[in-house]
Amino acid sequence: MKPSYLAPLTLEEALEHLNRRGETVRVLAGGTDLMVEIRAARLKGNTVPPALLDVSAIPELREIRMEAGHLHLGAAVTFHTLEHDPLIKKMVPVLSAAAAQMGSVQVRRLATIGGNVGTASPAGDGITPLTALDAEVKVVSRDKSRVLPLTDLITGPGRTGLAANELIHSFSLAFPAAPERCFFSKIMRRRAVAIARMNLAVQIRLVDSGMIQSSRIAAGAVFPTPRRLMEVEGLLIGQLPGKELFQACGRRAVEAMRVVSGRRPSMAYKEPALERLVVQGLEQTCGV
Ligand SMILES: Cc1cc2nc3c(=O)[nH]c(=O)nc-3n(C[C@H](O)[C@H](O)[C@H](O)COP(=O)(O)OP(=O)(O)OC[C@H]3O[C@@H](n4cnc5c(N)ncnc54)[C@H](O)[C@@H]3O)c2cc1C
């Protein structure tokens, strides 16, 4: 059976549908994950959702605005916009850098930041920079709204704490006090359109003396749920950039992964990959 298609033009209408239909409706944004999932379910003879609720045309969910030192990003903002919007490029460059490496031009035109978080892939290219930037997420239902750290919304690989009647509304990011340098890179099985095996987002502020004043680092597919690499950030603050320091950071990242994620078969490639990615990220960010 084909799912019925609902395309509300207001948030209120969308929340009313969600409230009434609960688990029988799936939220649809760009469809770049959900339509693939539905097609795969059909091919296997599994059930598909009876209804799709397309939220991509709701103006409130497409908004980008500055308010009280924070950038507010609607859940239906596409990766194409994240890549090109001048405000995002200037204030949170690591998010633009990540968006530019996501999928292909065609995918970026459709795929949204809310859908990336909704899918909650451990290596989601939007999730890692949002984690580095300590993003908060606003979640709404017909009767209430709540704001929580993004890292609390994602409860495991492919899992979020969203209730059936809730919608991701927007993300909020604090602006850095001064311009910061950034790096985003990912490791993939092949160079072309593919989901990352691991990714890394770095945003660093150097002061005139060359010292590292602040650092924000997050890695995707390294921990069971998104998390900043605070162990590494702590090594960097107040230091002058240098190869030995960065190598120590690479080793510290691997230690943190071992402690939090435990020993797994994938560690054989993940340990050297993470160490190298951290060193490369810091070298490129600091120009060493
Ligand atoms: C060819 C191809 C290449 C890709 N490359 C990459 C890549 O390089 N990096 C990467 O990270 N991903 C990649 N993806 C995966 C996908 O494009 C992203 O995860 C994308 O951000 C999903 O967004 P969407 O708007 O298409 O979500 P949809 O497919 O519409 O939805 C995804 C999930 O999120 C839920 N959802 C969507 N919006 C909301 C909302 N506002 N509130 C609550 N739940 C919501 C949906 O119900 C669904 O469960 C790729 C996909 C394809 C097909």
The ligand as a MOL file (V3000), in Angstrom:
LIG
                    3D

  0  0  0     0  0            999 V3000
M  V30 BEGIN CTAB
M  V30 COUNTS 53 58 0 0 0
M  V30 BEGIN ATOM
M  V30 1 C 23.1700 9.1520 -1.9800 0
M  V30 2 C 23.1570 9.5530 -0.5240 0
M  V30 3 C 24.3130 10.1080 0.0310 0
M  V30 4 C 24.3360 10.4840 1.3690 0
M  V30 5 N 25.4830 11.0250 1.8750 0
M  V30 6 C 25.5040 11.4060 3.1800 0
M  V30 7 C 26.6890 11.9770 3.7250 0
M  V30 8 O 27.7160 12.1660 3.0590 0
M  V30 9 N 26.6590 12.3340 5.0470 0
M  V30 10 C 25.5420 12.1620 5.8390 0
M  V30 11 O 25.5750 12.5190 7.0160 0
M  V30 12 N 24.4170 11.6130 5.3230 0
M  V30 13 C 24.3690 11.2400 4.0260 0
M  V30 14 N 23.2220 10.6860 3.5110 0
M  V30 15 C 22.0620 10.4690 4.3920 0
M  V30 16 C 20.9990 11.5990 4.3550 0
M  V30 17 O 21.0980 12.3610 3.1610 0
M  V30 18 C 21.1280 12.5370 5.5700 0
M  V30 19 O 21.0310 11.8230 6.7780 0
M  V30 20 C 20.0950 13.6710 5.5320 0
M  V30 21 O 20.5070 14.7260 6.3620 0
M  V30 22 C 18.6860 13.2490 5.9040 0
M  V30 23 O 17.8780 14.4010 5.8180 0
M  V30 24 P 16.4530 14.3630 5.0830 0
M  V30 25 O 15.9110 15.7440 5.1800 0
M  V30 26 O 16.5660 13.7920 3.7260 0
M  V30 27 O 15.6910 13.3790 6.0670 0
M  V30 28 P 14.4810 12.3910 5.7710 0
M  V30 29 O 14.9370 11.2500 4.9340 0
M  V30 30 O 13.2840 13.1360 5.3110 0
M  V30 31 O 14.2220 11.8840 7.2810 0
M  V30 32 C 15.2110 11.1620 7.9710 0
M  V30 33 C 14.6890 10.7800 9.3560 0
M  V30 34 O 14.5340 11.9290 10.1710 0
M  V30 35 C 13.1650 12.0980 10.5530 0
M  V30 36 N 12.9230 13.5460 10.4870 0
M  V30 37 C 13.1780 14.3900 9.4550 0
M  V30 38 N 12.9080 15.6560 9.8060 0
M  V30 39 C 12.4530 15.6130 11.0850 0
M  V30 40 C 11.9990 16.6060 12.0090 0
M  V30 41 N 11.9700 17.9190 11.7240 0
M  V30 42 N 11.6070 16.1880 13.2420 0
M  V30 43 C 11.6370 14.8760 13.5710 0
M  V30 44 N 12.0660 13.8940 12.7570 0
M  V30 45 C 12.4700 14.2660 11.5170 0
M  V30 46 C 12.3500 11.2590 9.5650 0
M  V30 47 O 11.1380 10.8280 10.1230 0
M  V30 48 C 13.3080 10.1140 9.3170 0
M  V30 49 O 13.2500 9.1890 10.3660 0
M  V30 50 C 23.1650 10.3030 2.1650 0
M  V30 51 C 22.0020 9.7720 1.5870 0
M  V30 52 C 21.9880 9.4060 0.2650 0
M  V30 53 C 20.7290 8.8420 -0.3470 0
M  V30 END ATOM
M  V30 BEGIN BOND
M  V30 1 1 1 2
M  V30 2 1 2 3
M  V30 3 2 2 52
M  V30 4 2 3 4
M  V30 5 1 4 5
M  V30 6 1 4 50
M  V30 7 2 5 6
M  V30 8 1 6 7
M  V30 9 1 6 13
M  V30 10 2 7 8
M  V30 11 1 7 9
M  V30 12 1 9 10
M  V30 13 2 10 11
M  V30 14 1 10 12
M  V30 15 2 12 13
M  V30 16 1 13 14
M  V30 17 1 14 15
M  V30 18 1 14 50
M  V30 19 1 15 16
M  V30 20 1 16 17
M  V30 21 1 16 18
M  V30 22 1 18 19
M  V30 23 1 18 20
M  V30 24 1 20 21
M  V30 25 1 20 22
M  V30 26 1 22 23
M  V30 27 1 23 24
M  V30 28 2 24 25
M  V30 29 1 24 26
M  V30 30 1 24 27
M  V30 31 1 27 28
M  V30 32 2 28 29
M  V30 33 1 28 30
M  V30 34 1 28 31
M  V30 35 1 31 32
M  V30 36 1 32 33
M  V30 37 1 33 34
M  V30 38 1 33 48
M  V30 39 1 34 35
M  V30 40 1 35 36
M  V30 41 1 35 46
M  V30 42 1 36 37
M  V30 43 1 36 45
M  V30 44 2 37 38
M  V30 45 1 38 39
M  V30 46 1 39 40
M  V30 47 2 39 45
M  V30 48 1 40 41
M  V30 49 2 40 42
M  V30 50 1 42 43
M  V30 51 2 43 44
M  V30 52 1 44 45
M  V30 53 1 46 47
M  V30 54 1 46 48
M  V30 55 1 48 49
M  V30 56 2 50 51
M  V30 57 1 51 52
M  V30 58 1 52 53
M  V30 END BOND
M  V30 END CTAB
M  END
